[in-house]
Amino acid sequence: MKKIILLLLILCGVNITYAQYKPVNQGSSLKFTIKNLGFGIDGSFGGLDGVINFDPDNADAANFDVTVDAATVNTDNNLHDEHLRGDSYLDVKNNPKIRLLSTKVTGKRGIYLLTGKLTIKGKTQAIAFPFTAAPYAGGYQFKGSFKIKRKDFGIGGASTIADELDVNLDVLAKKG
């Protein structure tokens, strides 16, 4: 019995070492830019969900498991957006979520490095990018950016759009 109580106390102590946050849509943005025939096309996603365990003084214990709703892709052009939701691009019918799962977080003093896995259209690729974390309204504001190659995720085939796109994150997370 003493071993069970000790185990429960240890597990409770582990849960106290970091706070759990939930990303919120209001005030957050996930934007991307990609070139098509030399012109930049801007877009965004919504439908943030997931769990962020984060303590700024113990980055090694942090982890992120965040998704966005792929069907929310928005380039301010309804025809283009419907095309992006289709089979040759995001295939939202079979792959409704885009997921970022951290495998390691390092850093201190507000500047961190997330290493993890990004899953789009059922394909997972390793990713690493720097981000900042600042206290904000009872939670945190996480900002970061990275580049990915759409073809690594089987998106767009031989389309005229560029292979590389820029992604910018500005995510507000509140205690969950």
HUGI-V646079 format. One line per field, one symbol per residue. phi: phi as a letter, one per 30 degrees, with the letter a starting at -180 (. if undefined). burial: # if it has 16 or more other ideal C-beta (glycine too) atoms within 10 Angstrom, else .. A space follows every 10 residues. Layout:
BEGIN
phi=???
burial=???
END
This chain:
BEGIN
phi=.ddddddddd dddddddbcc bbdcddjcbb cbbbcbhicd ccabbbidak bbcbbdcbed cdabbbbbde ddebcibedd ddddddedcd hddcbdbcbc bdcabbkahi cbbccabccb hiccbdbbad bcbbeahiab ccbaaacbcd ddcicihcdd dddcbcbbcb ccbcec
burial=.......... .......##. #####..#.# .#.#...... #.#.#.##.# .###.#..#. .###.##### #####....# #.###...## ##..#.#### ##..#.#... .#.#.#.### #.....#.#. #.#.....## ##.#.#.#.# ..#.##.... .#..#.#.#. ####..
END
